[in-house]
Amino acid sequence: MTAWYGKYIVTLIRAANQKLKLGFGQVSFEKCCKLTEGSGVVLDIDKHLRAFTRFDKVGQARIATEISDMDKSEVPEIRHVIHGHDMIDLLTWYIRQHKGFKKITREIVDRALFGCLEVAALNREKMFQMLLARLTEASGVQINV
């Protein structure tokens, strides 16, 4: 696979899986990452693809071919295929790599990030307003923040 995919590779693997309707589920990428001095977080793409496809060589080949055949204009809008938990999972993994933080959990990181949100600023965001309206409609309970 070519280098221009870079940081999007996990998302592109997921997008290729969806496009090809292969049905492979979510897989953690933590065991495929390592932290290096010069490059930061490095993902072993081949190892991740093997884990993602549950070692199905045909699936691996189809996904690799689909991604290799893409040019930059065909790459799906990243916001449509990225999962928000990917960033939190990666951040949790990154923090665990440092001395004194081996036992930190995803929930702790999740809550810490949530605690950093400025509610007044968030309330001005159209997407947040739409989510609140959807939650209110679905639950029948007015949610005030």
C-alpha positions in Angstrom: 0.0 0.0 0.0 1.3 3.5 -0.8 2.4 6.0 1.8 -0.1 8.8 1.1 -2.7 6.9 3.1 -0.7 7.4 6.3 -2.8 8.1 9.3 -6.0 7.2 7.5 -5.1 3.5 7.0 -7.2 2.1 9.8 -10.2 4.1 8.6 -9.5 3.1 4.9 -9.4 -0.6 5.9 -12.8 -0.1 7.6 -14.2 1.8 4.5 -12.9 -0.9 2.1 -14.5 -3.6 4.3 -17.8 -1.7 4.2 -17.7 -1.1 0.5 -16.9 -4.7 -0.3 -19.5 -5.9 2.2 -17.0 -8.4 3.7 -18.5 -8.2 7.2 -15.4 -8.1 9.3 -16.0 -6.4 12.6 -14.2 -3.9 14.7 -10.7 -4.9 16.0 -8.4 -3.1 18.4 -5.3 -1.7 16.9 -3.4 -1.4 20.2 -1.4 -4.7 19.7 -0.3 -3.4 16.3 1.1 -0.1 17.5 4.5 0.8 19.0 5.8 4.1 20.3 9.2 5.2 18.9 11.4 8.1 19.6 11.7 9.6 16.1 8.3 8.6 14.5 5.9 8.7 17.5 3.1 6.1 17.2 3.8 3.5 14.4 1.2 1.1 13.2 2.2 -2.2 11.8 -0.3 -2.1 8.9 0.1 -5.8 7.9 -0.4 -7.0 11.4 -3.5 -4.8 11.8 -4.9 -6.1 8.5 -4.3 -9.7 9.5 -6.1 -9.1 12.9 -8.9 -7.1 11.2 -9.6 -9.9 8.7 -9.2 -12.7 11.4 -6.3 -14.0 9.3 -8.5 -14.5 6.2 -6.0 -14.2 3.4 -8.6 -13.7 0.7 -10.2 -10.8 2.7 -6.8 -9.3 3.3 -6.0 -9.4 -0.4 -9.4 -7.9 -1.4 -9.0 -5.0 1.1 -5.4 -4.3 0.2 -6.4 -4.3 -3.5 -9.4 -2.0 -2.9 -7.2 0.5 -1.0 -4.3 0.3 -3.5 -6.7 1.0 -6.4 -8.0 4.1 -4.8 -6.6 7.4 -5.7 -7.0 10.4 -3.5 -10.2 11.6 -5.2 -11.9 8.2 -4.3 -11.1 8.3 -0.6 -14.3 8.6 1.3 -14.9 11.6 3.4 -13.0 10.7 6.5 -15.8 12.0 8.8 -18.2 9.4 7.3 -16.1 6.4 8.2 -14.0 7.3 11.2 -15.2 6.3 14.6 -14.8 8.7 17.5 -13.7 5.9 19.8 -10.6 5.4 17.7 -9.1 8.6 18.9 -9.9 7.9 22.5 -8.6 4.3 22.2 -5.4 5.6 20.7 -5.0 8.3 23.3 -5.5 5.8 26.1 -3.0 3.4 24.5 -0.5 6.3 24.2 -0.9 7.4 27.8 -0.4 3.8 29.0 3.0 3.7 27.3 4.3 6.2 29.8 5.7 5.4 33.3 3.0 5.6 36.0 0.0 5.3 33.7 0.0 1.6 32.9 -3.4 1.0 34.5 -5.3 4.0 33.1 -8.6 3.0 31.5 -10.5 4.2 28.5 -13.3 5.3 30.8 -10.9 7.6 32.7 -9.6 9.2 29.5 -13.2 9.5 28.2 -14.3 11.3 31.4 -11.2 13.5 31.5 -11.8 14.7 27.9 -15.5 15.2 28.7 -14.6 17.3 31.7 -12.5 19.6 29.4 -15.5 20.6 27.4 -16.8 24.1 27.8 -20.6 23.7 27.9 -21.4 27.2 26.8 -19.2 26.9 23.7 -20.6 23.4 23.0 -24.1 24.8 23.2 -23.4 27.2 20.3 -22.4 24.3 18.0 -25.1 23.4 15.5 -24.2 19.7 15.5 -24.5 19.6 19.3 -27.9 21.4 19.2 -29.1 18.8 16.6 -27.9 15.9 18.8 -29.7 17.4 21.9 -32.9 17.8 19.8 -32.7 14.1 18.7 -32.1 12.9 22.2 -35.0 15.0 23.5 -37.2 13.6 20.8 -36.2 10.0 21.3 -36.4 10.1 25.1 -39.3 12.5 25.5 -37.2 14.2 28.2 -36.1 17.8 27.8 -32.3 17.9 28.2 -30.8 21.1 29.5 -27.1 21.8 29.5 
